[in-house]
Protein backbone atom coordinates (compact mmCIF):
# COMPACT_ATOMS: atom_id res chain seq x y z
CA UNK A 1 0.00 0.00 0.00
CA UNK A 2 1.32 3.42 -0.99
CA UNK A 3 0.06 6.19 1.30
CA UNK A 4 0.32 9.93 0.72
CA UNK A 5 -0.72 13.03 2.58
CA UNK A 6 -2.10 15.53 0.06
CA UNK A 7 -2.90 18.75 1.96
CA UNK A 8 -4.10 20.57 -1.16
CA UNK A 9 -6.74 17.88 -1.86
CA UNK A 10 -9.84 19.48 -0.36
CA UNK A 11 -12.98 18.28 -2.14
CA UNK A 12 -14.62 15.58 -4.24
CA UNK A 13 -13.32 17.16 -7.43
CA UNK A 14 -9.76 16.85 -6.15
CA UNK A 15 -10.40 13.24 -5.16
CA UNK A 16 -11.82 12.46 -8.58
CA UNK A 17 -8.89 14.10 -10.37
CA UNK A 18 -6.35 12.04 -8.42
CA UNK A 19 -8.34 8.82 -8.88
CA UNK A 20 -8.60 9.37 -12.65
CA UNK A 21 -4.84 10.02 -12.89
CA UNK A 22 -4.06 6.79 -11.01
CA UNK A 23 -6.57 4.71 -13.00
CA UNK A 24 -5.18 6.07 -16.29
CA UNK A 25 -1.89 4.31 -15.54
CA UNK A 26 -3.25 1.27 -13.74
CA UNK A 27 -6.95 0.54 -14.24
CA UNK A 28 -6.66 -2.30 -11.72
CA UNK A 29 -5.28 -0.12 -8.93
CA UNK A 30 -7.30 0.29 -5.75
CA UNK A 31 -7.55 3.94 -4.68
CA UNK A 32 -8.82 4.89 -1.23
CA UNK A 33 -9.18 8.58 -0.45
CA UNK A 34 -10.00 10.28 2.85
CA UNK A 35 -10.60 13.95 2.02
CA UNK A 36 -10.90 15.03 5.67
CA UNK A 37 -7.54 13.44 6.56
CA UNK A 38 -6.00 14.49 3.21
CA UNK A 39 -4.89 10.87 2.66
CA UNK A 40 -4.57 8.91 -0.56
CA UNK A 41 -3.85 5.19 -0.48
CA UNK A 42 -2.97 3.32 -3.67
CA UNK A 43 -2.70 -0.44 -3.92
CA UNK A 44 -0.97 -1.49 -7.13
CA UNK A 45 1.56 -3.98 -8.38
CA UNK A 46 2.41 -1.76 -11.35
CA UNK A 47 4.30 1.26 -9.95
CA UNK A 48 6.21 2.05 -6.76
CA UNK A 49 5.53 4.92 -4.32
CA UNK A 50 7.88 7.39 -6.00
CA UNK A 51 6.15 6.91 -9.33
CA UNK A 52 2.68 7.30 -7.77
CA UNK A 53 3.90 10.49 -6.12
CA UNK A 54 4.84 11.80 -9.57
CA UNK A 55 1.38 10.87 -10.91
CA UNK A 56 -0.34 12.83 -8.12
CA UNK A 57 2.02 15.78 -8.64
CA UNK A 58 1.34 15.80 -12.39
CA UNK A 59 -2.39 15.89 -11.59
CA UNK A 60 -1.68 19.21 -9.86
CA UNK A 61 -1.34 18.25 -6.21
CA UNK A 62 1.44 18.12 -3.63
CA UNK A 63 1.82 14.59 -2.21
CA UNK A 64 3.97 13.66 0.76
CA UNK A 65 4.73 9.94 1.05
CA UNK A 66 3.78 8.41 4.39
CA UNK A 67 5.39 5.24 5.72
CA UNK A 68 4.50 3.60 9.02
CA UNK A 69 2.63 6.70 10.19
CA UNK A 70 5.56 9.08 9.61
CA UNK A 71 6.32 11.48 6.82
CA UNK A 72 8.86 9.97 4.45
CA UNK A 73 9.58 12.96 2.24
CA UNK A 74 9.18 16.71 2.10
CA UNK A 75 6.56 18.10 -0.26
CA UNK A 76 7.65 19.21 -3.70
CA UNK A 77 5.91 22.13 -5.37
CA UNK A 78 3.12 21.07 -7.67
CA UNK A 79 2.94 22.43 -11.19
CA UNK A 80 0.51 25.26 -11.82
CA UNK A 81 -3.00 23.93 -12.30
CA UNK A 82 -4.73 24.44 -15.60
CA UNK A 83 -8.16 25.76 -14.75
CA UNK A 84 -7.79 25.01 -11.04
CA UNK A 85 -10.03 23.20 -8.66
CA UNK A 86 -13.59 24.26 -7.94
CA UNK A 87 -12.61 24.96 -4.33
CA UNK A 88 -9.92 27.48 -5.22
N, C-alpha and C positions, 0 to 999 in steps of 0.2 A: 504494500500500500504506500503510495506517495502522497504525503500530506503537505499542504501549503497554507500559510496565512496570507490572505489577500485583503488588506485593509481598505483598498479602494473599490472593492466589490460591495455594493450597498443595496442592490435591489434585484428583483426577478429578471430584469433585462440583463444585468451584469452576469447573473448566474447562467442565463440562457446563452449569452455570448461565449462564455468560457466552455460550457458544455458542448456547444457546436464546434468550437475550435478543437477540442479533444476528440470528439467523435469523427471529425474530418480526417484525422490521422489514424484513429483506431476505432472503427465502428463497434467493436466488441468490448471496448473499455467500459468499466463501471465508474460512473462519476457521482460522488455524493457531495452535496454542497449545503453548508449551514451558513446562511447569510448573516444571521445575528452574531455568530462567532467568527465570521470572516474566514471560514475554513473550506478548503477544497480538498477532497480525497479522490485519488485516481488509482484504480486497480487495473493494471495492464501488464501483459507480458511483452509488449512491443517496444516501448521506450523506457529509459531510466529517468529518475527524478530530475536531473539536469535538463534533459530534453523536454520534459513536461513543463518545467519552469519557463523555458524559452517559448513554448506554445502559448502559455498564459500571458507572458510578456508581449508577444506578438499580437495577441488579442486586445492589448491596450491596458493591461493591468500590471500590478507590481507584486509578484509572488515572493514569499519568503519560505524556503523549505523548512519543514518542521520534522525533527526526528526525536523519538522517545520523549515527546513533550517539551523539547527545548528548541530554540531557534538554531538552525544549522548554517544560515547564511544571511548576510545583510541584504536589504532590498536594493535592487538596481532600478534606476529610473526607467519608467515605461515610455514607449514612444508616444508622441502626440496622437490623440484619438482623432479619427476622422468622423466628424459628426457628433461625437461625444455620447454619453449615456443620458438617458432621460432624467436622471436624478442630479445631473450637473457635474 
